Amino acid sequence: MFHGSIPAPLRSIIYEYAGTWPGEDIYVGCSGNFTIERVLHARFGDTRRVHGNDIQAYSCALGWYLAGQDLHYTLRDEYEEPLGWLHPYLEDRTDLLATLMLGTRFLQYVGKNGAYYRRMLDATREQWPRMHEKTATKLRSLQTRLGSFFAGDVRDYLDTEVPADAPVVMFPPFYASDYQAQFAPIDAAFDWPEPSFDELTEDGKERIIEQVQDRPNWVLGLHIERPELRDKLAGVVQTANRGLPIYVYAAAAGIRTTSPAAAWRRKAASRTAVGGRSSTCLRSPTRSSGRTRSAGPQGNRCPIRRSPPGTRRRCGRGGRT
């Protein structure tokens, strides 16, 4: 239902560290799709207040909704002709949010010429009642709530809204040059109370990192490694072998690594038999001279002779075929 997400290992780190934080309030900067807020709600339920922040049309709508506030989004005059049929779905705050969320899927087609775009818009309108009802039903059953939501520059948020001793969690989109353009179709189609903010320069990024660190409890996820924060490294998360790693820093650190290679090593280690030999050979697709080569968890290889069908043969390194 929500657009985008952050990796599950990063959510686990936040879940663990948040359990050690004192007080009643936790502040999240650059909320995005509110994954962090949902993790904190799963950890604490309604026993602690969670506060959010963002600048995008989509994220602000979610934030205001979760904070129990009204949503002031109205269709722009120039979009009345192609989207006027949406008006019955803009009256209730839940219906309005469901419309905005579904809008991320089709608003980019509005105003474009071509048979493909016309087919997409026609199919959307035909299926709209069912899709909208499904989304609105999920929203009405949503348990996550915010203590407050601040629409505006995260630097102003950290300076003026977040108490000096309050825990802070952030995964700022430093590499998302299109952060504002990501939901531009919503901005184009709807008039809404857009917050003011400054462009995020390199100095601005450094300022955010300093503001987060200047607190007793915090977790900060970055796509760049910071040598000066080495003693604060809580983990490195990489969801794909060629994906950008996420360096997770925290006020109280305990280093861990999560990557596809690390997951493979853990799985292989869990199959290790007594004496340090692998109880399972992992087949390699390489075949040579009528033999199959298999790789053990340490990367070494063992030849396995072909066996008659229906039989099992133990290989020289403790595996079975």
C-alpha positions, 0 to 999 in steps of 0.5 A, a space after each residue: 500500500 505504501 510507496 517504497 520501503 527501506 531494507 528489512 535488516 535496517 528496520 531490524 537495527 532500528 527496532 533493536 536500538 529503539 528499545 534502549 531509548 528512554 523517554 516517551 517521544 521519538 522523532 523521525 526525519 525525512 519520513 518518506 513512506 513512514 516505514 520507520 514510524 511503522 517499525 517503531 509502532 510495531 516496537 512500542 504500540 501506543 505506549 510512545 509518541 512518534 513524530 514525523 517530518 517530510 516535504 513531499 506532497 505524498 509524504 505530507 499527505 500521509 503524515 498529516 493523515 497519521 497525525 489526525 489532521 485534515 488534508 487540504 488537497 484540491 484538484 487544479 483547474 487545468 486538471 478538471 477536464 481529465 480528472 474531474 471524475 475524481 471529485 467523489 473520491 476527494 471528499 472524505 480524508 481517507 478517500 482523499 488519501 487513497 486517491 493520492 496514493 493511487 495517483 502515484 500509479 497513473 497521474 504521470 499519464 495525464 496530458 500525454 498523447 498516445 494510444 498507450 497513455 489513453 489505454 492506461 487511463 481508460 483501464 484505471 478509470 474502469 478499475 477505479 472503484 475496486 482499487 479505491 475501495 481496497 486502498 481506503 479499507 486498508 487505510 481505515 484499518 491502519 494502526 500506526 499513528 503519529 504524535 505530530 507531523 512537521 511539513 518542512 525542511 528537516 534542518 528546521 525540524 531538528 533545530 526548532 521542533 525536536 528537543 535536545 534530549 529526544 531520540 532521532 532516527 533518520 535515513 536522509 535521501 542524500 543521493 536522491 537528486 529527484 527526491 522532490 520530482 519523485 511525486 511531481 505528478 501529484 504537485 502538478 495535479 493538486 493544489 496543496 499547502 507546500 512547505 518551504 525548504 532550502 536546497 540540499 547542498 553538500 554543506 546542508 548534508 553535513 549540517 544534518 549529520 551534525 544535528 543528528 549526532 548532537 543528541 544522546 540517542 540516535 540512528 542515522 542511515 547513510 549511503 556513504 561511509 564516514 571514517 570519522 564515525 567509525 566508532 559509531 558504526 552499528 551495521 552495514 546493510 547491502 540488499 544486492 551484491 551490486 547495490 549501494 551499501 547503507 552504513 548505519 550509525 548509532 550513538 551506541 554502536 555494535 557492528 554487524 554486516 548484512 549482505 547477500 554474501 554474508 547471508 550465504 556464509 551464515 546459511 553455509 555455517 548453519 549446515 556445518 557438521 561436527 569437525 568443521 566439515 560441510 554436511 551439504 555440498 552446493 552444486 556448481 553448474 560447471 561440468 567437466 570430463 563427466 564430473 560435477 564440481 561442487 563448492 563448499 561454504 569456504 569456496 573450495 571444490 570437490 569432484 563428485 563422481 556420477 552415481 546411478 540414478 536413485 542412489 546417494 554417494 558421499 563426496 570426499 569433503 563430507 557432502 552428499 550427491 
